[in-house]
Amino acid sequence: MFFHFKKRGFKWYEYIAYYLAIPLAAGTLQGIRGGDLTLIASHIAVFFSYPIVLYQANSIPIMNSVGTESIFWGEEYYVGLVKIIPRFLWPNKPLAFDYKLKELVGYDFDGGGIYTTLSNDLYINFGYSYFIFYILWLLFVHYIYGIIIDSKRNYYSRIIALFIILMGGIASTIGSCEILLLFLLFMMLYYSRIKTL
C-alpha cells in the first residue's frame, strides 16, 4: 500500500514476484531458525503447498462436519461482535469461533483453533444463502478500497479504511472496528479536553 500511495500501482508481474517471494523468504527463514540449512528447500515446499494442506486439514473436515444441517446462523459474527466485552465482566463469554470449529471436527492440539476459506465460512454461518452475504462483503471491500485509493479523500479516512481492510475475515473485522471506534472516541474526547484547558 505504501508503494501504491507514494509511487504507482504494482504491475501484474510484480504481484506474482511478491507472492512468490513470501514462501521463499518464509521457508528460508524457517530453515535458518531451525539451524539446519539443508532443510530450507523442504520448508519452502511446505510454504508453497500451505493453502492445499490447510484446505485438506481444515476446510474438508469442517464442511463434512457441518453438512447441510448444522448451520451456525451467524454465530461466528456474534462472537466477533461481543469480542470487545472483557471476560471479567462476562465470564461465560463465548470463545473465539475457531476453537468451536476445532472442537467440531475433533482436533485436540494446544494453541488456537482452525479456520476455513471465506466462502466456506459464510456457508457454515448462513447455509445456501451464503452467496448473498458474499456479494455484500465484496461490495463492502470494494467500497473500502475505493476510499483508500481516492487521493481526494481525507488522509485520516484513508488510514481508517486501510486499518479496516487489513483485518482479514469478517468476524475479525467486526471486532477490530469496535476497537477502532473506541480508540477514535477516546482520541476525540482527549483532544477536545486539551483544547478546553
PAVEX-620302 format. One record per residue: residue in one letter; x, y, z of N, C-alpha, C in turn. Coordinates in steps of 0.1 Angstrom, whole numbers, plus 5000, padded with zeros to 4 digits. Atoms other than C-alpha are relative to their C-alpha. Layout:
N
aa; npx; npy; npz; capx; capy; capz; cpx; cpy; cpz
A; X; Y; Z; X; Y; Z; X; Y; Z $
...
//
This chain:
197
aa; npx; npy; npz; capx; capy; capz; cpx; cpy; cpz
M; 5008; 4988; 5000; 5000; 5000; 5000; 5009; 5013; 5000 $
F; 4992; 4988; 5000; 5028; 5024; 5008; 5006; 5003; 4986 $
F; 4994; 4998; 5013; 5044; 5018; 4974; 4989; 5006; 4991 $
H; 5011; 4995; 5008; 5010; 5024; 4958; 4997; 5014; 5002 $
F; 5003; 4986; 4997; 5004; 5057; 4976; 5011; 5009; 4995 $
K; 4989; 4991; 5003; 5039; 5070; 4970; 5004; 5000; 4986 $
K; 4994; 5001; 5014; 5048; 5057; 4935; 4989; 4997; 4990 $
R; 5009; 5005; 5010; 5023; 5037; 4915; 4995; 4986; 5004 $
G; 5004; 5014; 4997; 5003; 5005; 4915; 5009; 4990; 4994 $
F; 4991; 5011; 5004; 5021; 4972; 4911; 4995; 4995; 4986 $
K; 5003; 5007; 5013; 5023; 4956; 4876; 4996; 4986; 5003 $
W; 5004; 5014; 4997; 5009; 4921; 4873; 5011; 4991; 5003 $
Y; 4989; 5009; 4997; 5043; 4905; 4872; 5007; 5003; 5014 $
E; 4995; 4996; 4987; 5053; 4925; 4903; 4992; 4993; 5011 $
Y; 5009; 5007; 4990; 5023; 4910; 4922; 5005; 4985; 5001 $
I; 4996; 5014; 5000; 5034; 4875; 4911; 5014; 4998; 5007 $
A; 4987; 5001; 4993; 5070; 4881; 4922; 4999; 5002; 5015 $
Y; 5002; 4997; 4986; 5058; 4895; 4955; 4995; 4987; 5007 $
Y; 5006; 5012; 4994; 5036; 4864; 4962; 5009; 4988; 5000 $
L; 4990; 5010; 5001; 5064; 4841; 4951; 5011; 5002; 5011 $
A; 4989; 4997; 4991; 5089; 4858; 4974; 4996; 4997; 5014 $
I; 5004; 5002; 4987; 5068; 4853; 5005; 5003; 4985; 5005 $
P; 4996; 5014; 4996; 5071; 4814; 5007; 5015; 4998; 4999 $
L; 4985; 5002; 5001; 5107; 4816; 4995; 5007; 5006; 5013 $
A; 4994; 4994; 4988; 5116; 4840; 5024; 4996; 4993; 5012 $
A; 5004; 5007; 4988; 5095; 4822; 5049; 5007; 4987; 5002 $
G; 4993; 5013; 4999; 5110; 4788; 5041; 5014; 5001; 5003 $
T; 4986; 4997; 4997; 5145; 4802; 5041; 5002; 5004; 5015 $
L; 4999; 4996; 4986; 5140; 4819; 5075; 4997; 4988; 5009 $
Q; 5003; 5012; 4992; 5124; 4787; 5089; 5012; 4991; 5001 $
G; 4988; 5009; 5000; 5155; 4767; 5078; 5011; 5006; 5009 $
I; 4990; 4993; 4993; 5178; 4793; 5093; 4997; 4999; 5015 $
R; 5005; 5000; 4986; 5158; 4795; 5126; 5002; 4986; 5006 $
G; 4999; 5013; 4996; 5158; 4757; 5128; 5014; 4995; 5001 $
G; 4985; 5003; 4998; 5196; 4756; 5125; 5004; 4989; 4990 $
D; 4996; 5011; 5010; 5196; 4730; 5096; 4997; 5006; 4986 $
L; 5001; 4993; 5013; 5202; 4748; 5063; 4997; 4990; 4989 $
T; 5004; 5010; 5010; 5197; 4715; 5044; 4985; 4998; 4998 $
L; 5015; 5002; 5000; 5160; 4716; 5052; 4993; 5013; 4994 $
I; 5007; 4987; 5006; 5154; 4751; 5035; 4991; 4996; 4989 $
A; 5009; 5004; 5012; 5141; 4735; 5003; 4987; 4994; 5004 $
S; 5013; 5007; 4995; 5116; 4713; 5022; 4991; 5010; 5007 $
H; 5008; 4990; 4994; 5105; 4743; 5042; 4993; 5009; 4990 $
I; 5005; 4992; 5010; 5100; 4763; 5011; 4988; 4993; 4993 $
A; 5011; 5008; 5006; 5079; 4734; 4996; 4988; 5000; 5009 $
V; 5012; 5000; 4991; 5057; 4733; 5027; 4993; 5014; 4999 $
F; 5007; 4987; 5001; 5050; 4771; 5025; 4993; 5001; 4986 $
F; 5007; 4999; 5012; 5042; 4768; 4988; 4987; 4991; 4999 $
S; 5011; 5009; 5000; 5018; 4739; 4995; 4990; 5003; 5012 $
Y; 5008; 4996; 4988; 5003; 4756; 5026; 4985; 5001; 4998 $
P; 5014; 4999; 5002; 4970; 4765; 5011; 4993; 4987; 4997 $
I; 5006; 5013; 5002; 4964; 4730; 4999; 4999; 4991; 5012 $
V; 5000; 5007; 4988; 4974; 4715; 5032; 4989; 5005; 5009 $
L; 5010; 4994; 4991; 4951; 4739; 5051; 4986; 4996; 4994 $
Y; 5013; 5004; 5006; 4922; 4730; 5026; 4997; 4986; 5004 $
Q; 5002; 5014; 4996; 4927; 4693; 5033; 4998; 4998; 5015 $
A; 5000; 5002; 4986; 4933; 4696; 5070; 4988; 5007; 5007 $
N; 5010; 4992; 4993; 4907; 4723; 5078; 4987; 5000; 4992 $
S; 5013; 4998; 5007; 4881; 4730; 5051; 4992; 4988; 4998 $
I; 5007; 5012; 5003; 4872; 4695; 5041; 4994; 4994; 5013 $
P; 5006; 5005; 4988; 4867; 4682; 5077; 4989; 5009; 5006 $
I; 5010; 4991; 4995; 4848; 4714; 5087; 4987; 4998; 4992 $
M; 5012; 5000; 5009; 4824; 4712; 5057; 4993; 4986; 5002 $
N; 5006; 5013; 4997; 4819; 4674; 5063; 4993; 5000; 5013 $
S; 5007; 5000; 4987; 4810; 4680; 5099; 4988; 5009; 5001 $
V; 5011; 4991; 5000; 4787; 4709; 5092; 4989; 4994; 4991 $
G; 5010; 5006; 5009; 4769; 4693; 5062; 4990; 5010; 4997 $
T; 5011; 4991; 5003; 4735; 4708; 5055; 4991; 5003; 5012 $
E; 5009; 4999; 4988; 4720; 4705; 5090; 5006; 5010; 5011 $
S; 4995; 4993; 4989; 4744; 4722; 5114; 5005; 5014; 4997 $
I; 4997; 4986; 5004; 4744; 4758; 5101; 5000; 5008; 5013 $
F; 4999; 4993; 4987; 4755; 4783; 5128; 4992; 5013; 5000 $
W; 5009; 4988; 5001; 4733; 4812; 5116; 5006; 5013; 5006 $
G; 4993; 4988; 4997; 4759; 4840; 5121; 5006; 5000; 5014 $
E; 4994; 5000; 4986; 4772; 4828; 5155; 5014; 5005; 5000 $
E; 4986; 4995; 5001; 4808; 4835; 5143; 5000; 5015; 5001 $
Y; 5000; 4986; 5001; 4799; 4871; 5137; 4995; 5006; 5013 $
Y; 5004; 4996; 4987; 4781; 4874; 5170; 5012; 5000; 5010 $
V; 4988; 5001; 4992; 4813; 4862; 5187; 5009; 5011; 4997 $
G; 4992; 4988; 5004; 4832; 4889; 5168; 4994; 5013; 5006 $
L; 5006; 4988; 4995; 4807; 4915; 5179; 5002; 5001; 5016 $
V; 4998; 4999; 4985; 4810; 4906; 5217; 5014; 4999; 5004 $
K; 4985; 5001; 4997; 4848; 4903; 5215; 5005; 5011; 5009 $
I; 4995; 4989; 4993; 4852; 4937; 5230; 4997; 5000; 5015 $
I; 5005; 5001; 4986; 4834; 4928; 5262; 5011; 4993; 5008 $
P; 4989; 5007; 4992; 4861; 4920; 5289; 4994; 4987; 5007 $
R; 5005; 5013; 4994; 4859; 4884; 5303; 4997; 5002; 5014 $
F; 5003; 4998; 4985; 4859; 4897; 5339; 4986; 5005; 5002 $
L; 5014; 4996; 4999; 4825; 4913; 5331; 4991; 4989; 4995 $
W; 5009; 5011; 5006; 4812; 4882; 5312; 5009; 4988; 5000 $
P; 4991; 5012; 4999; 4830; 4851; 5325; 4997; 4989; 4990 $
N; 5004; 5011; 5010; 4810; 4828; 5301; 4999; 5005; 4986 $
K; 5000; 4995; 5013; 4817; 4849; 5271; 5005; 4989; 4990 $
P; 4996; 5011; 5009; 4820; 4826; 5240; 5015; 5002; 4996 $
L; 4986; 5000; 5005; 4855; 4816; 5230; 5000; 5004; 4985 $
A; 4998; 4997; 5015; 4868; 4826; 5195; 4994; 4988; 4992 $
F; 5008; 5010; 5008; 4848; 4807; 5168; 5010; 4989; 4995 $
D; 4991; 5011; 5006; 4879; 4789; 5155; 5003; 4989; 5010 $
Y; 5000; 5011; 4990; 4880; 4770; 5188; 4988; 4990; 4999 $
K; 5013; 5008; 5002; 4844; 4758; 5182; 5002; 4991; 4988 $
L; 4997; 5008; 5012; 4855; 4746; 5147; 5009; 4989; 5003 $
K; 4991; 5010; 4996; 4884; 4728; 5162; 4993; 4988; 5007 $
E; 5008; 5010; 4993; 4861; 4710; 5186; 4990; 4992; 4991 $
L; 5009; 5006; 5009; 4836; 4703; 5159; 5006; 4989; 4992 $
V; 4994; 5011; 5008; 4860; 4683; 5138; 5008; 4990; 5008 $
G; 4994; 5010; 4991; 4875; 4666; 5168; 5015; 5001; 5001 $
Y; 4986; 4998; 4999; 4910; 4681; 5167; 5003; 5003; 5015 $
D; 4996; 4998; 4986; 4929; 4681; 5200; 5015; 5004; 5000 $
F; 4986; 4996; 4999; 4961; 4702; 5200; 5000; 5013; 5008 $
D; 4999; 4987; 4992; 4974; 4731; 5221; 5000; 5012; 4991 $
G; 5000; 4988; 5007; 4970; 4766; 5210; 4987; 5004; 4994 $
G; 5012; 4995; 5006; 4944; 4782; 5188; 4991; 4990; 4993 $
G; 5010; 5009; 5007; 4916; 4768; 5167; 5004; 4999; 4985 $
I; 4998; 5002; 5014; 4912; 4762; 5130; 4990; 5010; 4992 $
Y; 5009; 4991; 5008; 4896; 4783; 5102; 4999; 4994; 4986 $
T; 5003; 5005; 5014; 4884; 4778; 5066; 5000; 5012; 4991 $
T; 5001; 4989; 5009; 4880; 4799; 5035; 4988; 5009; 5002 $
L; 5011; 4991; 4998; 4857; 4829; 5033; 4987; 4994; 4995 $
S; 5013; 5006; 5005; 4831; 4811; 5011; 4995; 4989; 5009 $
N; 5005; 5010; 4990; 4830; 4781; 5034; 4996; 5006; 5013 $
D; 5004; 4993; 4987; 4829; 4804; 5064; 4986; 5006; 4999 $
L; 5013; 4994; 5002; 4799; 4822; 5050; 4989; 4989; 4999 $
Y; 5010; 5011; 5002; 4782; 4789; 5041; 4997; 4994; 5014 $
I; 5003; 5006; 4987; 4786; 4774; 5077; 4992; 5010; 5009 $
N; 5007; 4991; 4992; 4771; 4806; 5091; 4986; 5003; 4994 $
F; 5013; 4996; 5006; 4742; 4812; 5066; 4994; 4990; 4990 $
G; 5006; 5010; 5009; 4736; 4780; 5046; 5001; 5004; 4986 $
Y; 5000; 4998; 5014; 4727; 4781; 5010; 4998; 5015; 4996 $
S; 5001; 4986; 5003; 4720; 4819; 5012; 5014; 5007; 5001 $
Y; 4987; 4994; 4997; 4757; 4825; 5018; 5005; 5009; 4988 $
F; 4996; 4991; 5011; 4762; 4840; 4983; 4995; 5014; 5001 $
I; 5005; 4986; 4998; 4741; 4870; 4992; 5009; 5007; 5009 $
F; 4991; 4994; 4991; 4764; 4877; 5021; 5014; 5002; 4994 $
Y; 4987; 4999; 5008; 4794; 4871; 4999; 5000; 5012; 4991 $
I; 5001; 4988; 5009; 4782; 4897; 4974; 5000; 5013; 5009 $
L; 5000; 4988; 4991; 4775; 4922; 5003; 5014; 5003; 5005 $
W; 4987; 4998; 4995; 4810; 4916; 5017; 5009; 5005; 4989 $
L; 4992; 4995; 5012; 4826; 4921; 4982; 4997; 5014; 4997 $
L; 5004; 4986; 5002; 4807; 4953; 4978; 5006; 5009; 5010 $
F; 4994; 4992; 4989; 4819; 4965; 5012; 5015; 5001; 4998 $
V; 4986; 5000; 5002; 4855; 4956; 5004; 5004; 5009; 4988 $
H; 4998; 4991; 5012; 4852; 4974; 4970; 4999; 5014; 5004 $
Y; 5002; 4986; 4995; 4839; 5005; 4988; 5012; 5004; 5008 $
I; 4988; 4997; 4992; 4868; 5004; 5013; 5012; 5003; 4992 $
Y; 4989; 4998; 5009; 4894; 5000; 4986; 4998; 5014; 4993 $
G; 5002; 4987; 5007; 4878; 5030; 4968; 5004; 5012; 5009 $
I; 4996; 4990; 4991; 4883; 5051; 4999; 5016; 5001; 5001 $
I; 4985; 5000; 4998; 4920; 5040; 5002; 5007; 5006; 4988 $
I; 4993; 4996; 5012; 4929; 5048; 4966; 4995; 5014; 4995 $
D; 5005; 4987; 5004; 4909; 5081; 4963; 5009; 5011; 5007 $
S; 4990; 4990; 4994; 4936; 5108; 4967; 4992; 5013; 5004 $
K; 5008; 4988; 4996; 4908; 5134; 4972; 4995; 4998; 5014 $
R; 5006; 5003; 4987; 4897; 5117; 5004; 5010; 5006; 5011 $
N; 4993; 4996; 4989; 4908; 5130; 5038; 5010; 4989; 5004 $
Y; 4989; 5010; 4996; 4941; 5113; 5049; 4996; 4991; 5011 $
Y; 5004; 5008; 4988; 4926; 5101; 5082; 4990; 4989; 4996 $
S; 5010; 5010; 5004; 4897; 5084; 5065; 5006; 4989; 4992 $
R; 4993; 5010; 5007; 4921; 5066; 5042; 5008; 4991; 5009 $
I; 4993; 5008; 4990; 4942; 5054; 5072; 4990; 4991; 5007 $
I; 5010; 5008; 4993; 4910; 5042; 5089; 4995; 4989; 4991 $
A; 5004; 5010; 5010; 4899; 5024; 5057; 5011; 4989; 4999 $
L; 4989; 5009; 5001; 4933; 5008; 5055; 5001; 4991; 5012 $
F; 5000; 5008; 4987; 4931; 4996; 5091; 4989; 4990; 4999 $
I; 5011; 5010; 5001; 4897; 4980; 5084; 5003; 4989; 4990 $
I; 4998; 5010; 5010; 4908; 4962; 5052; 5011; 4990; 5004 $
L; 4990; 5009; 4997; 4938; 4947; 5068; 4997; 4990; 5011 $
M; 5004; 5009; 4989; 4918; 4929; 5095; 4998; 4986; 4996 $
G; 5001; 5014; 5005; 4912; 4898; 5073; 4985; 4997; 4999 $
G; 5014; 5005; 5001; 4879; 4879; 5078; 4990; 5009; 5006 $
I; 5011; 4992; 4996; 4845; 4892; 5086; 4999; 5002; 5015 $
A; 5001; 5000; 4985; 4844; 4883; 5123; 5011; 5009; 5006 $
S; 4989; 4992; 4994; 4879; 4898; 5130; 4998; 5015; 4996 $
T; 5002; 4986; 5004; 4869; 4930; 5110; 4990; 5006; 5010 $
I; 5010; 4995; 4991; 4838; 4934; 5132; 5006; 5004; 5014 $
G; 4994; 4997; 4987; 4858; 4931; 5164; 5010; 5011; 5000 $
S; 4990; 4990; 5001; 4886; 4953; 5152; 4994; 5014; 4998 $
C; 5006; 4987; 5002; 4862; 4980; 5140; 4994; 5006; 5014 $
E; 5005; 4996; 4986; 4847; 4981; 5176; 5012; 5007; 5007 $
I; 4988; 4994; 4993; 4883; 4987; 5190; 5004; 5013; 4993 $
L; 4997; 4988; 5007; 4889; 5013; 5163; 4991; 5011; 5004 $
L; 5010; 4989; 4996; 4857; 5032; 5172; 5003; 5005; 5014 $
L; 4997; 4996; 4986; 4866; 5031; 5209; 5012; 5009; 5000 $
F; 4987; 4992; 5001; 4901; 5044; 5201; 4997; 5014; 4995 $
L; 5003; 4987; 5006; 4887; 5072; 5179; 4992; 5009; 5010 $
L; 5008; 4992; 4990; 4862; 5082; 5206; 5009; 5005; 5011 $
F; 4991; 4996; 4990; 4889; 5083; 5232; 5009; 5012; 4995 $
M; 4992; 4989; 5006; 4911; 5105; 5209; 4992; 5012; 4999 $
M; 5008; 4988; 5001; 4882; 5128; 5203; 4998; 5007; 5013 $
L; 5002; 4995; 4986; 4875; 5132; 5240; 5013; 5006; 5005 $
Y; 4987; 4995; 4995; 4912; 5136; 5248; 5004; 5013; 4994 $
Y; 4996; 4987; 5007; 4919; 5163; 5222; 4990; 5011; 5002 $
S; 5009; 4989; 4997; 4887; 5182; 5229; 5002; 5005; 5014 $
R; 4997; 4995; 4986; 4897; 5183; 5266; 5013; 5008; 5000 $
I; 4987; 4992; 5001; 4932; 5196; 5257; 4996; 5014; 4995 $
K; 5003; 4987; 5005; 4916; 5224; 5237; 4993; 5009; 5010 $
T; 5007; 4992; 4990; 4894; 5234; 5266; 5008; 5004; 5012 $
L; 4991; 4997; 4989; 4923; 5236; 5291; 5007; 5013; 4998 $
//
